[in-house]
Amino acid sequence: MRDRQKQGTKPVGMFEVIITRRKRFGWRWQVCQSGKIFADGFERTRPSAKYHGERALFFLLSQAYLRNRSAAASED
C-alpha cells in the first residue's frame, strides 16, 4: 500500500452491478462503486435488468480505458 502511495497511484474500488426486485413493477439495476451510483435504470424483467446493468458497467470500463489511452498518446 505504501509503495503505491509513493508512486502516486491510488487504490481503486471495485464496480458492482446490483439488481433489486421492485415489488410487482419490475427490476431496478445500479452500477456502484463504494456506495456511489454511476448508472441506474429500471426494467420489466430480471434478464433485461441484468443485461442493461452489465452493459452500463462495460460502457463505463471501456470509456475509462479509452480516456487513459488518449491521455497516454497525448503525452508522447
GIDAUR-V339925 format. One record per residue. N is the residue number from 1. OMEGA is omega in whole degrees, 0 to 359 (NA if undefined). Layout:
BEGIN
n = {N | N}
omega = {OMEGA | OMEGA}
END
This chain:
BEGIN
n = {1 | 2 | 3 | 4 | 5 | 6 | 7 | 8 | 9 | 10 | 11 | 12 | 13 | 14 | 15 | 16 | 17 | 18 | 19 | 20 | 21 | 22 | 23 | 24 | 25 | 26 | 27 | 28 | 29 | 30 | 31 | 32 | 33 | 34 | 35 | 36 | 37 | 38 | 39 | 40 | 41 | 42 | 43 | 44 | 45 | 46 | 47 | 48 | 49 | 50 | 51 | 52 | 53 | 54 | 55 | 56 | 57 | 58 | 59 | 60 | 61 | 62 | 63 | 64 | 65 | 66 | 67 | 68 | 69 | 70 | 71 | 72 | 73 | 74 | 75 | 76}
omega = {181 | 179 | 179 | 181 | 178 | 182 | 178 | 177 | 179 | 179 | 182 | 178 | 180 | 171 | 175 | 176 | 180 | 179 | 181 | 179 | 179 | 181 | 183 | 187 | 180 | 186 | 177 | 176 | 179 | 171 | 186 | 171 | 180 | 178 | 179 | 182 | 179 | 179 | 176 | 180 | 184 | 180 | 180 | 182 | 180 | 178 | 179 | 178 | 178 | 179 | 183 | 177 | 179 | 176 | 178 | 177 | 178 | 180 | 178 | 181 | 181 | 178 | 178 | 178 | 181 | 179 | 179 | 180 | 180 | 177 | 178 | 180 | 181 | 178 | 182 | NA}
END
